[in-house]
Amino acid sequence: MKELTDQEIVRREKMKEFEERGIDPFGQRYEVTTNSKELKEKYDNYTKEELEEMNITAQIAGRIMTKRVKGKAGFMHIQDKFGQIQIYVKIDNIGEDMYYIFQKNDIGDIVGIKGKVMKTHTGELSIEAKEYTHLTKSLRPLPEKYHGLQDVEERFRRRYVDLIMNEDARKIAFTRPKIIRSIQEYLDNLGYTEVETPILGTIRGGATARPFITHHNTLNIDMYLRIATELHLKRLIVGGMDAVYEIGRLFRNEGMDRNHNPEFTTLEVYKAYSDLEGMMELTENLIKYTMNKVLGTLIISYKNNELNFEEPFRRVKMTELIKEQTGINFEENYTLEEAKELAKKHEIEIEPHFGYGHIIEAFFEKYCEEKITNPTFVYSYPIEISPLAKKSKQDTRFTERFELFICGSEYANAFTELNDPIDQRERFEAQVKEQNLGNEEANDMDEDYVEALEFGLPPTGGMGMGIDRFVMLLTGSETIREVILFPHMKEKN
């Protein structure tokens, strides 16, 4: 155990003194009847005189954030989940014993206050304490108000302190569930059914990503934490559930940066008898509905860009964007060798498993992705990088797949789902070959899923969206760590 600081020693001495006086330093249940937000909404517009005449009693609890004592009276601000409210404490109202406790209470302690709603001479809405209850002794001092947790890493490691000190962190924490509820509300109203699928599985599939591997002792087999929910959800469409979605955690054993955390949350949606066009409409309408519900506007600023979601989202082929930036038209019938030569000329590194489609994707990532600002559906993805999407009728080298990009980041990925079991088997076999060539993110062969398709998957549209990035967008956060309450961090040295 580390050595206590002087402040921590003093706080522990006060804790013992409270015990000696018969006061539980860590308190009991307390009946809270209101909060800072409700009080301000109801009574902020009344004058000092009107509030005196109304004689309203309130019972509230919170953490002491400021305190000043002068003789037989004092003021403090307590903070609940909505913000702060001022408390006026007078020895004549609460008695000598509790006034002594008020004097001894430290910044960070938690108290309960029952009293009269009032306004001070300066017009600040306050509560005049008539009953004062100590609830919890804080044994560690909070960071100094104006400096807070200066170390950003420390903010995420000690999120509980961040939430106490940082109003923006609290706002994000309460906005995230509102965003998720709005998504659920929109899909529920369309008749989708929310479901849960397994997190542990024996096959890595549904996305190109490196999995986390664990071991099941009873079965004596290695298992994977899921990298996608896709293949189980499409089995439900085969089973006749028609329209399903899941908001759940995925796990990918990959790098960490401003947009990536190894554990993250996605929405996946599947609709029988729909297609890529249907998924574009669903994605656009879902985003607009959620923004209106949570923010009340479709025009936001993000990463120094003014973004207008009122306009229809742009729709453009991946090859068209590459042509705009490089002049190369990959819809021409280049050979693989010609494509590799073009890649070398444009300083793109070729990996052993690269086919024609991988080269196209590499061009897009290097020359196009970061240049997309306003919401844009990039569609017609190469078949090599889309093992679960239906082939394009116009050009079988490409698929009916889109990704939604905003401010250089991908927000959603969707297909007209591949429902031909023979084609699907061939795609899985191609993925296994890529694994053998060193692609650690390639899919496994999933025999059971192919068997499910053999029973008949109706024409289906599917879409996956990253919840964390969507929350970043709607809260103006520039790193994923801001929107995940407990992000993964490197160990402290």
C-alpha positions as a printed NumPy array, in Angstrom:
array([[  0.   ,   0.   ,   0.   ],
       [  1.342,   3.434,  -0.908],
       [  2.203,   5.98 ,   1.755],
       [ -0.661,   8.339,   2.639],
       [ -0.392,  12.049,   1.89 ],
       [ -0.922,  14.652,   4.616],
       [ -4.432,  15.361,   3.3  ],
       [ -5.321,  11.675,   3.264],
       [ -4.142,  11.317,   6.887],
       [ -6.286,  14.296,   7.973],
       [ -9.352,  12.855,   6.22 ],
       [ -8.907,   9.502,   7.971],
       [ -8.641,  11.309,  11.319],
       [-11.929,  13.082,  10.566],
       [-13.482,   9.719,   9.685],
       [-12.531,   8.394,  13.15 ],
       [-13.87 ,  11.56 ,  14.809],
       [-17.21 ,  11.102,  13.018],
       [-17.375,   7.508,  14.305],
       [-16.668,   8.691,  17.843],
       [-19.529,  11.19 ,  17.528],
       [-21.899,   8.367,  16.459],
       [-21.994,   9.365,  12.78 ],
       [-21.446,   6.604,  10.221],
       [-18.715,   7.944,   7.882],
       [-20.161,   5.845,   5.047],
       [-23.807,   6.539,   5.689],
       [-27.204,   4.981,   5.2  ],
       [-30.089,   5.187,   2.741],
       [-31.29 ,   8.727,   2.094],
       [-34.605,   9.712,   0.528],
       [-33.944,  12.047,  -2.429],
       [-37.052,  13.82 ,  -3.736],
       [-35.57 ,  16.186,  -6.344],
       [-32.398,  17.175,  -8.202],
       [-30.501,  20.286,  -9.27 ],
       [-31.941,  20.309, -12.795],
       [-35.561,  19.965, -11.665],
       [-35.177,  22.711,  -9.061],
       [-33.672,  25.147, -11.583],
       [-36.297,  24.368, -14.241],
       [-39.148,  24.857, -11.76 ],
       [-37.977,  27.799,  -9.67 ],
       [-35.22 ,  29.794, -11.412],
       [-37.703,  32.292, -12.861],
       [-39.221,  33.245,  -9.516],
       [-38.01 ,  36.226,  -7.481],
       [-36.506,  35.983,  -3.999],
       [-39.754,  37.32 ,  -2.506],
       [-41.986,  34.937,  -4.494],
       [-39.961,  31.917,  -3.344],
       [-40.182,  33.049,   0.295],
       [-43.958,  33.211,  -0.007],
       [-44.166,  29.814,  -1.793],
       [-42.275,  28.093,   1.074],
       [-41.128,  25.009,  -0.952],
       [-39.292,  22.176,   0.771],
       [-36.738,  20.109,  -1.176],
       [-34.671,  17.067,  -0.238],
       [-31.517,  16.535,  -2.277],
       [-28.145,  14.781,  -2.035],
       [-24.791,  15.312,  -3.702],
       [-21.037,  15.746,  -3.467],
       [-19.56 ,  18.908,  -1.915],
       [-17.679,  20.78 ,  -4.668],
       [-17.148,  24.22 ,  -3.072],
       [-17.413,  25.424,   0.513],
       [-16.937,  28.645,   2.431],
       [-17.645,  29.074,   6.129],
       [-17.805,  32.369,   8.013],
       [-18.684,  32.183,  11.691],
       [-22.156,  30.76 ,  12.235],
       [-23.145,  30.458,   8.559],
       [-21.685,  29.171,   5.323],
       [-22.317,  28.291,   1.708],
       [-21.42 ,  25.255,  -0.368],
       [-22.246,  23.823,  -3.773],
       [-23.229,  20.186,  -4.006],
       [-23.171,  18.272,  -7.281],
       [-25.578,  15.573,  -8.418],
       [-25.711,  13.923, -11.849],
       [-27.258,  17.011, -13.457],
       [-24.932,  19.68 , -12.065],
       [-24.487,  21.881,  -9.007],
       [-26.776,  23.788,  -6.68 ],
       [-25.883,  26.141,  -3.817],
       [-26.687,  25.278,  -0.193],
       [-26.981,  27.903,   2.573],
       [-26.068,  26.434,   5.972],
       [-26.785,  28.286,   9.248],
       [-26.063,  27.081,  12.788],
       [-29.489,  28.326,  13.971],
       [-31.233,  26.047,  11.43 ],
       [-29.335,  22.753,  11.808],
       [-27.989,  22.973,  15.361],
       [-24.484,  23.088,  16.789],
       [-23.707,  19.378,  16.39 ],
       [-24.501,  19.183,  12.663],
       [-22.963,  22.606,  12.022],
       [-19.738,  21.216,  13.471],
       [-19.993,  18.285,  10.991],
       [-20.616,  20.78 ,   8.158],
       [-17.45 ,  22.638,   9.193],
       [-15.481,  19.374,   9.28 ],
       [-16.811,  18.069,   5.935],
       [-14.269,  18.208,   3.1  ],
       [-14.604,  18.928,  -0.612],
       [-15.613,  15.571,  -2.109],
       [-17.744,  14.404,   0.84 ],
       [-21.342,  13.426,   0.048],
       [-24.206,  14.949,   2.056],
       [-28.   ,  15.025,   2.148],
       [-29.857,  18.323,   2.522],
       [-33.49 ,  18.976,   3.409],
       [-34.488,  22.6  ,   3.298],
       [-36.289,  25.551,   1.821],
       [-35.865,  26.657,  -1.811],
       [-34.662,  30.287,  -1.844],
       [-32.689,  32.889,  -3.711],
       [-29.709,  34.789,  -2.327],
       [-29.262,  38.569,  -2.592],
       [-27.234,  37.982,  -5.749],
       [-30.159,  36.027,  -7.281],
       [-28.652,  32.517,  -7.138],
       [-31.177,  29.722,  -6.623],
       [-30.217,  27.882,  -3.422],
       [-31.521,  25.648,  -0.656],
       [-31.531,  26.891,   2.929],
       [-30.64 ,  23.753,   4.904],
       [-33.034,  22.81 ,   7.715],
       [-31.66 ,  19.26 ,   8.083],
       [-28.047,  18.304,   7.328],
       [-27.03 ,  14.639,   6.908],
       [-23.492,  13.378,   6.386],
       [-23.617,  10.438,   3.93 ],
       [-20.091,   9.506,   2.738],
       [-16.588,  10.547,   3.776],
       [-14.215,  11.02 ,   0.842],
       [-10.809,   9.718,   1.935],
       [ -8.963,  11.174,  -1.068],
       [ -8.972,  14.838,  -2.123],
       [-10.38 ,  15.701,  -5.551],
       [ -8.013,  17.264,  -8.104],
       [ -7.766,  21.024,  -7.813],
       [-10.73 ,  22.573,  -9.652],
       [ -8.923,  24.672, -12.239],
       [ -6.325,  22.054, -13.13 ],
       [ -8.385,  18.888, -12.79 ],
       [ -6.895,  15.745, -14.244],
       [ -4.341,  17.284, -16.593],
       [ -2.98 ,  13.908, -17.695],
       [ -5.42 ,  12.708, -20.386],
       [ -4.393,   9.083, -19.822],
       [ -5.223,   9.494, -16.127],
       [ -8.683,  10.792, -17.02 ],
       [ -9.521,   7.528, -18.765],
       [ -7.852,   5.337, -16.129],
       [ -9.772,   7.023, -13.317],
       [-13.032,   7.727, -15.121],
       [-14.861,   8.092, -11.789],
       [-12.769,  11.191, -10.993],
       [-13.168,  12.461, -14.562],
       [-16.971,  12.225, -14.227],
       [-16.873,  14.183, -10.951],
       [-14.632,  16.982, -12.285],
       [-15.467,  17.158, -15.988],
       [-18.878,  18.363, -17.144],
       [-18.149,  17.328, -20.751],
       [-17.385,  13.752, -19.653],
       [-20.707,  13.603, -17.763],
       [-22.578,  14.966, -20.765],
       [-21.103,  12.303, -23.075],
       [-21.833,   9.552, -20.536],
       [-25.521,  10.515, -20.429],
       [-25.827,  11.23 , -24.17 ],
       [-24.566,   7.802, -25.27 ],
       [-27.542,   5.827, -23.872],
       [-29.924,   8.398, -25.385],
       [-28.378,   7.718, -28.808],
       [-28.765,   3.953, -28.343],
       [-32.379,   4.333, -27.151],
       [-33.182,   6.461, -30.224],
       [-31.719,   3.809, -32.549],
       [-33.763,   1.109, -30.809],
       [-36.9  ,   3.246, -30.978],
       [-36.478,   3.865, -34.714],
       [-35.941,   0.191, -35.562],
       [-38.657,  -1.051, -33.192],
       [-41.142,   1.308, -34.855],
       [-40.23 ,  -0.253, -38.238],
       [-41.038,  -3.716, -36.881],
       [-37.492,  -4.989, -36.343],
       [-36.895,  -7.438, -33.463],
       [-33.92 ,  -6.872, -31.156],
       [-32.057, -10.143, -30.491],
       [-28.951, -11.469, -28.731],
       [-26.42 , -13.824, -30.342],
       [-23.379, -15.662, -28.887],
       [-20.214, -13.794, -27.957],
       [-18.146, -17.009, -27.853],
       [-17.801, -19.16 , -30.98 ],
       [-15.606, -21.75 , -32.609],
       [-15.33 , -19.965, -35.974],
       [-14.106, -16.465, -36.795],
       [-16.418, -14.994, -39.365],
       [-18.637, -12.114, -40.412],
       [-15.752,  -9.668, -40.809],
       [-12.104,  -9.479, -41.779],
       [-10.373,  -9.034, -38.433],
       [ -7.967, -10.761, -36.054],
       [ -9.851, -12.383, -33.144],
       [ -9.134, -12.84 , -29.456],
       [ -8.66 , -16.535, -28.665],
       [ -9.674, -18.203, -25.399],
       [-10.033, -21.812, -24.233],
       [-13.095, -23.677, -22.966],
       [-11.84 , -26.176, -20.383],
       [-14.869, -28.496, -20.262],
       [-15.074, -28.903, -24.031],
       [-11.27 , -28.672, -24.327],
       [-11.484, -26.466, -27.428],
       [-10.188, -23.036, -28.405],
       [-12.921, -20.434, -28.881],
       [-13.042, -16.92 , -30.312],
       [-14.615, -13.761, -28.954],
       [-16.863, -12.627, -31.78 ],
       [-15.553, -10.174, -34.365],
       [-19.052,  -9.671, -35.842],
       [-22.67 , -10.663, -35.216],
       [-23.456, -11.092, -38.918],
       [-23.536, -14.846, -39.512],
       [-25.784, -15.624, -36.55 ],
       [-28.191, -12.822, -37.438],
       [-28.517, -14.061, -41.02 ],
       [-29.281, -17.557, -39.673],
       [-32.285, -15.911, -37.959],
       [-33.452, -14.507, -41.305],
       [-33.22 , -18.064, -42.729],
       [-35.354, -19.136, -39.753],
       [-38.074, -16.651, -40.724],
       [-37.517, -13.819, -38.236],
       [-37.673, -11.432, -41.234],
       [-36.208,  -8.238, -39.671],
       [-33.709,  -8.352, -36.805],
       [-31.058,  -6.195, -35.162],
       [-28.491,  -6.465, -32.395],
       [-26.594,  -3.771, -30.507],
       [-23.67 ,  -5.599, -28.959],
       [-19.991,  -5.803, -28.114],
       [-17.422,  -7.012, -30.622],
       [-13.765,  -7.842, -29.939],
       [-10.88 ,  -7.432, -32.378],
       [ -7.264,  -8.126, -31.457],
       [ -5.887,  -5.209, -33.443],
       [ -4.234,  -1.815, -33.022],
       [ -5.503,   0.995, -30.802],
       [ -5.826,   4.588, -31.978],
       [ -8.241,   7.531, -31.938],
       [-10.89 ,   5.45 , -33.762],
       [-10.157,   1.931, -32.488],
       [-10.554,   0.117, -29.168],
       [-10.192,  -3.691, -28.973],
       [-13.663,  -3.914, -27.383],
       [-16.363,  -1.839, -29.075],
       [-20.102,  -1.666, -29.783],
       [-21.898,  -2.082, -33.089],
       [-25.401,  -2.142, -34.472],
       [-26.149,  -4.847, -37.064],
       [-29.47 ,  -4.874, -38.939],
       [-30.872,  -7.468, -41.396],
       [-34.072,  -7.187, -43.435],
       [-35.506,  -9.931, -45.608],
       [-36.558,  -8.885, -49.137],
       [-34.401,  -5.745, -48.985],
       [-31.106,  -4.925, -50.736],
       [-28.266,  -2.383, -50.873],
       [-30.628,   0.437, -51.855],
       [-32.916,  -0.417, -48.937],
       [-29.946,  -0.342, -46.558],
       [-28.862,   3.079, -47.865],
       [-32.345,   4.427, -47.13 ],
       [-32.443,   2.77 , -43.701],
       [-28.974,   4.027, -42.699],
       [-29.611,   7.601, -43.822],
       [-33.036,   7.781, -42.164],
       [-31.788,   6.152, -38.951],
       [-28.954,   8.677, -38.623],
       [-31.249,  11.639, -39.31 ],
       [-33.895,  10.363, -36.853],
       [-31.319,   9.89 , -34.079],
       [-29.693,  13.294, -34.651],
       [-33.074,  15.033, -34.513],
       [-34.094,  13.12 , -31.401],
       [-30.842,  13.646, -29.472],
       [-29.517,  16.977, -30.811],
       [-32.598,  18.602, -32.326],
       [-30.638,  19.522, -35.467],
       [-29.156,  17.987, -38.634],
       [-26.355,  20.546, -38.949],
       [-23.303,  19.973, -36.729],
       [-19.628,  20.91 , -36.493],
       [-17.083,  18.108, -36.283],
       [-13.296,  18.174, -36.633],
       [-13.456,  21.805, -37.86 ],
       [-16.017,  20.881, -40.531],
       [-19.585,  22.149, -40.849],
       [-21.621,  19.023, -41.705],
       [-25.099,  19.212, -43.216],
       [-27.143,  16.023, -42.82 ],
       [-30.291,  17.643, -44.236],
       [-29.119,  17.023, -47.802],
       [-29.366,  13.5  , -49.315],
       [-26.101,  11.607, -48.718],
       [-23.793,  11.423, -51.739],
       [-23.579,   8.003, -53.49 ],
       [-20.414,   7.207, -55.449],
       [-18.519,   4.117, -56.625],
       [-15.145,   3.351, -55.038],
       [-13.555,   3.231, -58.508],
       [-15.003,   6.667, -59.384],
       [-13.376,   8.234, -56.303],
       [-10.024,   6.623, -57.187],
       [-10.339,   7.961, -60.738],
       [-11.114,  11.47 , -59.37 ],
       [ -7.922,  11.436, -57.266],
       [ -5.445,   9.469, -59.438],
       [ -6.871,   9.347, -62.966],
       [ -6.801,   5.506, -62.885],
       [ -9.999,   3.71 , -63.87 ],
       [ -9.994,   0.264, -62.241],
       [-13.173,  -0.687, -64.072],
       [-10.96 ,  -1.189, -67.117],
       [ -9.735,  -4.761, -67.599],
       [ -6.251,  -4.423, -66.147],
       [ -4.424,  -7.694, -65.478],
       [ -3.261,  -8.393, -61.914],
       [  0.333,  -7.687, -63.011],
       [ -0.687,  -4.334, -64.524],
       [ -2.518,  -3.461, -61.31 ],
       [  0.567,  -4.333, -59.273],
       [  2.7  ,  -2.081, -61.494],
       [  0.256,   0.801, -60.964],
       [  0.448,   0.181, -57.218],
       [  4.256,   0.331, -57.244],
       [  4.195,   3.602, -59.215],
       [  1.811,   5.042, -56.61 ],
       [  3.911,   3.822, -53.647],
       [  1.424,   1.2  , -52.477],
       [  2.896,  -1.813, -50.721],
       [  1.769,  -5.18 , -52.121],
       [  1.194,  -7.994, -49.603],
       [  1.501, -11.7  , -50.607],
       [ -2.262, -12.34 , -50.521],
       [ -3.205,  -9.275, -52.626],
       [ -5.518,  -9.804, -55.575],
       [ -6.964,  -7.173, -57.939],
       [ -9.552,  -6.055, -55.38 ],
       [ -7.045,  -5.637, -52.555],
       [ -5.064,  -3.246, -54.752],
       [ -8.201,  -1.195, -55.467],
       [ -8.931,  -1.006, -51.735],
       [ -5.328,   0.082, -51.03 ],
       [ -5.653,   2.919, -53.613],
       [ -8.923,   4.029, -51.994],
       [ -7.449,   4.002, -48.481],
       [ -4.361,   5.967, -49.521],
       [ -5.83 ,   8.535, -51.916],
       [ -9.558,   8.927, -51.18 ],
       [-10.714,   8.015, -47.676],
       [ -9.417,  11.038, -45.78 ],
       [-10.726,  13.458, -48.411],
       [-14.394,  12.531, -47.775],
       [-16.04 ,  15.091, -45.485],
       [-19.834,  15.15 , -45.839],
       [-21.771,  11.847, -45.459],
       [-21.021,   9.695, -48.513],
       [-22.072,   6.171, -49.447],
       [-19.068,   4.606, -51.216],
       [-20.383,   1.534, -53.055],
       [-19.377,  -1.231, -55.492],
       [-16.584,  -2.891, -53.465],
       [-14.222,  -5.493, -54.988],
       [-15.24 ,  -9.123, -54.49 ],
       [-11.925, -10.121, -52.847],
       [-12.604,  -7.887, -49.837],
       [-16.358,  -8.62 , -49.631],
       [-16.771, -12.367, -48.975],
       [-20.372, -12.049, -47.74 ],
       [-21.799,  -9.608, -50.313],
       [-23.711, -10.403, -53.514],
       [-21.885,  -9.95 , -56.827],
       [-22.762,  -6.931, -58.941],
       [-24.853,  -7.855, -61.975],
       [-23.011,  -5.247, -64.06 ],
       [-19.455,  -6.418, -63.227],
       [-18.84 ,  -9.613, -61.248],
       [-15.434,  -8.332, -60.046],
       [-17.436,  -6.044, -57.724],
       [-20.178,  -6.513, -55.15 ],
       [-23.355,  -4.817, -53.962],
       [-21.705,  -3.318, -50.905],
       [-21.332,   0.181, -49.472],
       [-19.516,   1.867, -46.634],
       [-20.626,   5.215, -45.202],
       [-17.802,   7.727, -44.733],
       [-17.921,  11.017, -42.807],
       [-14.859,  13.21 , -42.117],
       [-12.485,  10.515, -43.377],
       [-13.843,   7.736, -41.119],
       [-16.057,   4.746, -41.886],
       [-19.368,   4.704, -39.983],
       [-21.362,   1.884, -41.585],
       [-20.88 ,  -1.142, -43.835],
       [-23.735,  -2.784, -45.764],
       [-24.472,  -5.392, -48.441],
       [-27.066,  -6.974, -50.553],
       [-26.387, -10.229, -48.729],
       [-24.903, -13.173, -50.605],
       [-27.58 , -15.887, -50.432],
       [-26.178, -18.342, -53.009],
       [-24.683, -21.202, -50.923],
       [-22.462, -22.433, -53.786],
       [-20.968, -18.97 , -54.329],
       [-20.629, -18.523, -50.542],
       [-18.662, -21.777, -50.211],
       [-16.273, -20.634, -52.966],
       [-15.781, -17.272, -51.189],
       [-14.984, -19.019, -47.887],
       [-12.516, -21.286, -49.694],
       [-10.827, -18.194, -51.142],
       [-10.614, -16.755, -47.603],
       [ -8.942, -19.949, -46.345],
       [ -6.366, -19.608, -49.143],
       [ -5.698, -16.029, -48.007],
       [ -5.156, -17.307, -44.441],
       [ -2.583, -19.75 , -45.811],
       [ -0.845, -16.841, -47.568],
       [ -0.56 , -14.975, -44.271],
       [ -3.756, -12.904, -44.05 ],
       [ -4.549, -13.214, -40.314],
       [ -7.836, -11.339, -40.784],
       [ -9.385, -13.705, -43.355],
       [-12.577, -15.648, -42.491],
       [-12.743, -19.335, -41.581],
       [-14.805, -21.857, -43.516],
       [-18.225, -21.925, -41.8  ],
       [-19.882, -25.177, -42.87 ],
       [-22.96 , -24.643, -40.692],
       [-23.603, -21.22 , -42.224],
       [-23.328, -22.639, -45.744],
       [-25.796, -25.355, -44.686],
       [-28.173, -22.651, -43.391],
       [-28.011, -20.942, -46.808],
       [-28.851, -24.265, -48.447],
       [-32.208, -24.156, -46.644],
       [-32.807, -20.794, -48.334],
       [-31.965, -17.223, -47.297],
       [-34.435, -14.808, -48.929],
       [-32.983, -11.818, -50.795],
       [-31.744,  -9.739, -47.833],
       [-30.155,  -6.412, -47.022],
       [-27.802,  -6.049, -44.052],
       [-26.004,  -3.133, -42.398],
       [-23.514,  -2.739, -39.558],
       [-22.736,   0.591, -37.87 ],
       [-20.127,   1.5  , -35.253],
       [-21.962,   2.907, -32.233],
       [-18.833,   4.396, -30.639],
       [-17.915,   6.431, -33.721],
       [-21.528,   7.583, -34.082],
       [-21.468,   8.773, -30.458],
       [-18.159,  10.555, -31.187],
       [-19.811,  12.343, -34.103],
       [-22.882,  13.444, -32.151],
       [-20.921,  14.569, -29.068],
       [-18.049,  16.237, -30.934],
       [-15.478,  13.817, -29.47 ],
       [-12.264,  13.302, -31.417],
       [-11.116,  10.097, -29.721],
       [-13.015,   6.863, -29.049],
       [-11.734,   6.888, -25.461],
       [-13.973,   9.864, -24.719],
       [-17.142,   7.887, -25.513],
       [-16.28 ,   4.524, -23.911],
       [-16.615,   4.787, -20.146],
       [-13.725,   2.414, -19.422],
       [-11.46 ,   2.2  , -22.495],
       [ -8.525,  -0.2  , -22.574],
       [ -5.22 ,   1.408, -21.639],
       [ -1.564,   0.445, -21.636],
       [ -0.296,  -0.679, -18.261],
       [  1.384,   2.015, -16.219],
       [  5.16 ,   1.582, -15.962]])
